[in-house]
Amino acid sequence: MRRLSRRAMGGARSRSLVALVLVIAAFVGQLVVGIQTSLAMAHSASEAASDTYAYVGDLLTARVAQVRDSAEDLAATTAAAVELVGSSAEPGELTSLLLDRVRRATGVKAMMVVLADGRSYAVGSTDDGFVVRRFLDDGAGGLQGEHVFLDHSGARTAVPPRNVAFDDARTHAWYRTAVASDGSAWVTSDLPPALTGTAGGADGAAVVARTTSRRTAALVQFDIDALATILGEVPIGDEARAYVLGRDGTVIAASTHARIAVRLHETRLGHPVTARDLGLSMLAVNTSPAGEAVVRTDDGTVTFEQVIQEGGDASWVLVVEARADSLVPAVSRTAGVVLRVVTAALVLGLGALVAFRWLGADMGRLRHEASHDALTGLTDRQGHEAAVASLLGSRSEGRGVLAIAFDLDGFKRLNDTYGHAVGDAALVAAAKALRAAVREEDVVSRMGGDEFVCIMLVDEPERAWARVERVRVAIVSGLAADPDVPLGIGVTAGFAVDPDGRIPVGELQNAADAALVGGKARGKGRTYAASSATAARV
């Protein structure tokens, strides 16, 4: 009996030893699998990090390109609006038009328009308000220049107006560029003194446009400080540097840390610095196809380069230098997940799933930020085109396309009176009401400032005016119902409709915007259809 007990005990020990060996083997096997999977995850994380760097660069590129696009649109629509009323308008009306646009536009320092007979109007922003310079008919067959100084509210200051010698803007290179161009064009030198504040032409960054009749030209000059602020809005790390360069290497704008480096180099060298002085290679200009980014990683530093809006000598190049571990949080989080997977093989599968889900969420967030307005949640100018393309791809035969442009009346006055927080509340309320007033499939975008655009498919194009008016009234009601928005904010709408869906949506949208601009010149708070002349050009 005792021997049987010993045999049983020996068998139990053998079975326990076998079980222990199996457990150890299973653990070692799982650990090996975990390490192999971790290495694969590390490789995937490295590739995903490169994608993330590209997304951050694309986001910055989109912000700068949006400012360029807005400036081009502003130049073209201003030239058209001035030509529409220029021959009959009082000088004060055209001055007020430019003043309103300089106030409202993001990143714009000054604007100027020139008529074919030499008359010109210019408005530039200063620390104390605005300076207006205009050349008007002196009643004796000539033109007389005048300087007028305004405060931030637009009222004349105590500084008396003064006469200035006539400077024919038509002799400047930028005007000749505008007249010779078939559309918008960029200029960087010989800008008019009314905008640069110098005794003669000066360098800068400006876009010019003229009307189809070639009778009116408009110029929009950038506010470099505002452009630098835009570069600082994207979180790329405290010590990161972002530059906007001209194609020849000149520094157009720079983020906070980059501007410090630029000023130190200028002090040391005694002249304006270029990309070469800063050690920037600008590989994107010479080696990368248009629209593609160049991303390099060297000793933990990521360099991103991309050409913004290919256009000959007027192209800009975005260059970003940042630490890889501070560029985006996703990279650090992924590295942490990989470490936990190596040390805890038993939860490897769950760790991998969490890592890739986190990384995917960051990718999705960056994609969303690159195409949507942060304040209202609507698609922005960058995402508008893709959303419209998707909508038109679902269009069935027989359905028309309706383009609507909306603009808030009195928005600038609201901002100046109550502050930007109330202005933001008005934009959010307007966006919410607009989104609720249309169908889910309709594309609703904020194009910048207080300008909204809606593109929709319609079955009854002849009822377009009633549909647009209903949406406009819904926005007005939404603004009035919001307790955070003071009363008195109106909405003006312009629209253009294509019953057959054959007109390019960009041209249709331009017609709607022209109807809005022309309509506001006649009376705000209404709905305006594109004129027959506009429709014919479309």
QUIGITA-V11212 format. One record per residue. PHI is phi in whole degrees, -180 to 180 (* if undefined). OMEGA is omega in degrees with one decimal (NA if undefined). BURIAL is + if it has 9 or more other C-alpha atoms within 8 Angstrom, else -. Layout:
PHI	OMEGA	BURIAL
PHI	OMEGA	BURIAL
This chain:
*	179.4	-
-67	178.9	-
-64	178.1	-
-61	179.5	-
-64	179.4	-
-67	178.0	-
-63	-180.0	-
-63	179.1	-
-66	177.6	-
-62	178.3	-
-63	179.3	-
-65	178.6	-
-63	-179.6	-
-62	179.3	-
-65	178.2	-
-66	179.3	-
-64	178.3	-
-62	179.9	-
-63	179.5	-
-64	178.7	-
-61	179.6	-
-64	179.4	-
-64	179.7	-
-63	179.5	-
-61	179.3	-
-64	-179.4	-
-66	179.0	-
-61	178.8	-
-61	179.6	-
-68	177.9	+
-66	177.6	+
-61	177.9	-
-61	179.9	-
-64	179.6	+
-65	178.7	+
-61	178.8	-
-66	179.1	-
-64	177.4	+
-62	177.2	-
-63	177.6	-
-64	179.7	+
-62	177.9	+
-64	178.9	-
-64	179.1	-
-64	177.9	+
-63	177.8	-
-66	179.3	-
-66	177.7	+
-62	177.9	+
-61	177.2	+
-63	-179.2	-
-65	176.7	+
-58	-179.8	+
-62	179.5	+
-64	178.3	+
-63	176.5	+
-62	178.1	+
-63	179.8	+
-65	176.7	+
-64	179.3	+
-60	-179.3	+
-63	-179.4	+
-64	-179.2	+
-68	179.3	+
-63	178.5	+
-64	177.9	+
-66	177.3	+
-61	-178.9	-
-61	-179.5	-
-63	179.9	+
-65	178.6	+
-64	177.5	+
-62	-178.9	-
-64	179.3	+
-63	-177.1	+
-67	-177.8	+
-70	177.9	+
-68	177.3	+
-59	179.8	+
-66	-178.5	+
-66	-180.0	+
-66	178.7	+
-65	-178.5	+
-63	-176.0	-
-119	-169.0	-
-63	-174.5	+
-72	-175.9	-
-114	-174.5	-
-78	173.0	-
-74	179.6	-
-54	-179.4	-
-64	179.7	-
-66	-179.8	-
-68	176.3	+
-63	179.6	+
-64	178.8	-
-61	179.6	-
-66	-179.9	+
-60	-179.9	+
-63	-177.3	-
-74	176.7	-
-65	179.2	+
-64	-169.9	-
-85	-172.9	-
-74	178.0	-
-84	175.4	-
77	-178.7	+
-107	-179.6	+
-97	-176.3	+
-158	176.9	+
-140	178.5	+
-148	173.5	+
-127	-178.8	+
-130	176.6	+
-92	-174.0	+
-63	-178.7	-
-85	177.3	-
99	176.4	+
-61	-179.1	+
-146	-179.9	+
-136	178.9	+
-139	176.6	+
-133	177.9	+
-129	179.1	+
-88	176.4	+
-131	177.6	-
-63	-176.2	-
-94	-177.8	-
151	-177.3	+
-142	172.3	+
-118	-179.8	+
-114	176.4	+
-128	-177.5	+
-142	177.4	+
-116	-173.0	+
-122	178.2	+
-63	-179.2	+
-88	178.7	-
84	-179.6	-
-123	178.8	-
87	179.0	-
-120	-179.7	-
-126	-179.6	+
-122	-179.6	+
-87	-179.0	+
-146	172.8	+
-102	175.8	+
-128	-178.2	+
-111	-178.3	+
-122	173.6	+
-86	-174.9	+
-66	178.8	-
-83	-178.1	-
97	179.1	+
-86	179.1	-
-65	178.5	+
-88	179.6	-
-74	178.1	-
-70	-176.4	-
-69	174.6	-
-62	176.9	-
-137	178.5	-
-78	178.3	-
-132	-179.9	-
-65	-177.0	-
-68	175.6	-
-120	-175.1	-
-74	-178.0	-
-62	-178.5	+
-68	178.5	-
-88	-177.6	-
-83	-177.5	+
-62	-177.4	-
-65	179.2	+
-67	178.5	+
-63	176.3	+
-63	-179.0	+
-64	-176.8	+
-67	-178.1	+
-80	-174.9	-
-83	175.2	+
-85	179.4	-
-157	177.4	-
-80	178.1	+
-143	-178.2	+
-106	178.7	+
-131	-177.3	+
-130	-178.6	+
-144	179.5	+
57	176.7	+
-72	-173.9	+
-67	-179.7	+
-59	-179.4	+
-60	-177.6	+
-103	-176.9	+
-88	-178.2	+
75	179.7	-
-105	-178.7	-
-75	179.6	-
-141	179.7	-
-61	-178.1	+
-138	179.8	+
-88	178.4	-
175	177.4	+
-137	-176.8	+
-149	176.3	+
-116	-179.8	+
-124	178.6	+
-152	175.8	+
-135	179.8	+
-83	-178.3	+
-62	178.7	-
-80	-178.6	-
63	-179.5	+
-93	-176.0	+
-133	176.8	+
-125	179.5	+
-128	178.4	+
-129	177.4	+
-123	-178.9	+
-102	-178.2	+
-75	167.6	+
-93	-173.4	+
-62	178.8	+
-63	178.7	-
-66	178.0	+
-65	176.2	+
-64	177.5	+
-62	178.2	+
-61	178.0	+
-63	-178.6	+
-83	-177.6	+
-78	-179.6	-
-93	-176.7	-
-72	179.6	-
-119	179.1	+
106	-174.4	+
-64	-175.7	-
-104	-179.9	-
-71	179.5	+
-127	177.4	+
-129	-179.1	+
-126	165.0	+
-111	-174.5	+
-115	168.9	+
-74	-178.6	+
-62	178.8	+
-88	177.2	-
96	177.5	+
-67	-179.4	+
-88	178.9	+
-87	179.3	+
-154	-179.0	+
-154	176.9	+
-72	-171.8	+
-55	-178.1	+
-67	179.5	+
-68	179.7	+
-65	176.8	+
-63	178.7	-
-63	179.6	-
-62	-178.2	+
-66	177.9	-
-63	178.5	-
-67	179.6	+
-64	178.4	+
-65	-178.3	-
-73	-174.9	-
-88	179.9	-
79	177.4	-
-156	179.0	-
-57	-176.0	-
-85	177.0	+
-124	178.2	+
-58	179.2	+
-61	179.5	+
-63	-178.1	-
-89	180.0	+
76	180.0	-
-94	-172.4	-
-81	-175.5	-
55	179.6	+
-63	-176.1	+
-61	-178.0	+
-72	-171.1	+
-101	-171.6	-
-119	-173.6	-
-107	174.9	+
-60	-178.5	-
-56	176.6	-
89	-179.9	+
-98	-177.4	+
-93	171.7	+
-113	-179.0	+
-121	178.6	+
-129	175.8	-
-124	-178.1	+
-142	176.5	-
55	176.2	-
82	178.5	-
-108	179.2	+
-102	175.8	+
-117	-179.5	+
-118	177.3	+
-133	175.5	+
-156	175.3	+
-78	-179.8	+
-99	173.4	+
56	-179.6	-
-52	-178.8	+
-169	176.8	-
65	-177.2	-
-68	-177.9	-
-87	179.6	+
-65	172.0	+
-111	178.0	+
-125	175.9	+
-93	177.1	+
-126	179.8	+
-124	174.0	+
-121	-177.1	+
-152	174.6	+
-71	-177.5	+
-61	-176.0	+
-79	178.3	+
-119	-177.9	+
-64	176.5	+
-145	-179.5	+
-63	-174.4	-
-58	-176.9	+
-65	179.6	+
-64	180.0	+
-65	179.7	+
-65	178.0	+
-61	177.8	+
-64	178.5	-
-64	-180.0	+
-61	179.2	+
-62	179.5	-
-66	179.7	+
-68	-180.0	+
-64	-175.9	+
-84	179.9	-
-132	-174.3	-
-64	-176.7	+
-67	179.3	-
-112	-176.2	-
-60	-177.4	+
-60	178.9	-
-64	179.2	-
-62	178.8	+
-64	179.9	+
-61	179.9	-
-63	-178.6	+
-60	-177.2	+
-70	176.9	+
-68	176.6	-
-62	-179.3	+
-63	178.3	+
-63	178.9	-
-64	177.7	-
-64	177.8	+
-61	-179.6	+
-63	179.7	-
-65	179.8	-
-66	176.5	+
-62	-178.8	+
-64	180.0	-
-64	-178.1	+
-71	-175.5	+
-124	-177.8	+
-129	177.9	+
-75	-175.0	+
-65	-175.7	-
-78	-172.5	-
-99	-176.7	+
81	177.5	-
-78	173.1	+
-63	178.7	+
-98	-176.7	+
-59	-177.6	+
-70	-178.4	+
-87	-176.1	+
-62	-175.3	+
-63	180.0	-
-65	179.6	-
-65	179.0	+
-66	178.6	+
-60	177.9	-
-65	179.4	-
-64	-177.9	+
-67	177.0	-
-66	179.8	-
-96	-176.9	-
-70	176.4	-
-97	-178.2	-
-59	177.6	-
97	179.6	-
-92	179.0	+
-90	179.8	+
-120	-179.0	+
-118	176.7	+
-112	-177.5	+
-126	174.0	+
-116	179.6	+
-117	178.9	+
-145	179.6	+
-81	179.1	+
-86	178.6	+
81	-176.3	+
-68	-179.6	+
-64	177.9	-
-63	177.5	-
-62	179.2	+
-61	-176.9	+
-68	-175.3	+
-83	-171.6	-
-110	179.3	+
100	-174.3	+
-69	179.2	-
-63	177.4	-
-69	176.6	+
-61	177.4	+
-64	178.3	+
-61	178.4	+
-66	178.9	+
-64	179.4	+
-65	179.5	+
-64	179.3	+
-65	-179.9	+
-64	-179.8	+
-64	179.9	+
-67	179.1	+
-64	-179.8	+
-63	-178.9	+
-74	-174.7	-
-86	-179.0	+
-121	-178.6	-
-78	-178.6	-
-63	-177.6	-
-74	-176.5	-
-70	-179.9	+
-88	179.0	+
-124	-174.6	+
-134	169.1	+
-100	-173.3	+
-91	-178.4	+
133	179.9	+
60	-180.0	-
-108	-178.4	+
-103	180.0	+
-122	178.6	+
-133	176.9	+
-130	175.1	+
-117	-178.8	+
-142	174.2	+
-95	-175.8	+
-130	178.1	+
-95	-178.8	-
-128	-176.8	-
-58	-177.9	+
-68	179.1	-
-101	-175.6	-
-61	-177.1	+
-59	-179.0	+
-63	-179.8	-
-65	-179.0	-
-66	179.9	+
-62	178.3	+
-62	179.6	-
-66	179.6	+
-60	179.8	+
-64	178.8	+
-63	178.3	+
-67	177.7	+
-58	-180.0	+
-65	178.6	-
-63	177.1	+
-66	-178.6	+
-68	-176.9	+
-82	-177.6	-
-80	-177.9	-
-68	-179.3	-
-88	-177.1	-
-114	177.7	+
-62	179.3	-
-70	174.8	-
107	178.0	-
-91	-179.6	+
-105	-178.8	+
-138	173.4	+
-115	-177.7	+
-129	171.4	+
-130	-177.8	+
-143	173.5	+
-141	-176.0	+
-126	176.1	+
-118	-175.2	+
-62	-174.0	+
-102	179.5	+
70	-177.5	-
-104	-177.5	-
-83	175.7	+
-54	-173.4	-
-64	177.1	-
-63	178.1	-
-68	178.7	+
-64	179.8	+
-68	176.7	+
-62	178.6	-
-65	177.7	+
-64	179.5	+
-67	177.5	+
-64	176.8	+
-64	178.2	+
-65	-178.4	+
-63	179.2	+
-65	179.4	+
-67	-179.2	+
-64	176.7	+
-68	179.3	-
-94	-178.9	-
175	-177.4	-
-87	175.2	+
74	-179.2	+
-137	176.0	+
-112	-176.4	+
-124	174.8	+
-90	175.8	+
-60	-177.2	+
-68	179.8	-
-62	178.2	-
-64	177.4	-
-64	-179.4	+
-61	179.6	+
-65	178.0	-
-67	176.6	-
-63	NA	-
